[in-house]
């Protein structure tokens, strides 16, 4: 496994203190040489920033960007991309959640997709070999329905439009930074793919199994679901 790419993994966090050390160890075990890990924390009241700082004092490849308040996961990714580009100048930027539901062991597969020529690669639950672990019936219905809705309205070919585990070439990431995108939850993930489609960039998918979170609490809410459906409509009619 040889990758001639400088990689920065951007991980937004809010109240994920318990997951920081396990995530760092899991990313380290992947063995991608020169990889940088950037946590973007929105001043979590549980001490997440302090835990990241503690780990970073021992691991020079771990970094922290602390923001003053909660501003949405999309803006966290975009701020993280800006910080990474200015500080470590990566060839590839990877999005990954901080709750241990995205297996870092899949990072090499995402990088391989980019090395084969894709502008972005999505770790997908909805291609052969992918799946979810421990979901109930209604959560599965909502997730699949949201993806169907986004694909139909926006003409996207990606099966898992809402996946937050993905890799971008620097060119693709800079395209997102130059765009106006919704910054909340799944709407950001769909809007990013829609922007790449408009720019004529290629997106591939590689399978992964989405696991139950090991610690902390899910931040998905009904309000975010409603915002997602409205945001997709706005994207369809060019209102962003």
HELIX and SHEET records of a PDB file:
HELIX    1   1 UNK A   17  UNK A   30  1                                  14    
HELIX    2   2 UNK A   48  UNK A   56  1                                   9    
HELIX    3   3 UNK A   73  UNK A   87  1                                  15    
HELIX    4   4 UNK A  104  UNK A  106  5                                   3    
HELIX    5   5 UNK A  107  UNK A  115  1                                   9    
HELIX    6   6 UNK A  137  UNK A  154  1                                  18    
HELIX    7   7 UNK A  170  UNK A  177  1                                   8    
HELIX    8   8 UNK A  185  UNK A  198  1                                  14    
HELIX    9   9 UNK A  222  UNK A  236  1                                  15    
SHEET    1   A 7 UNK A  62  UNK A  66  0                                        
SHEET    2   A 7 UNK A  36  UNK A  41  1                                        
SHEET    3   A 7 UNK A   7  UNK A  13  1                                        
SHEET    4   A 7 UNK A  92  UNK A  95  1                                        
SHEET    5   A 7 UNK A 166  UNK A 169 -1                                        
SHEET    6   A 7 UNK A 120  UNK A 124 -1                                        
SHEET    7   A 7 UNK A 203  UNK A 207  1                                        
SHEET    1   B 2 UNK A 131  UNK A 132  0                                        
SHEET    2   B 2 UNK A 209  UNK A 210  1                                        
END                                                                             
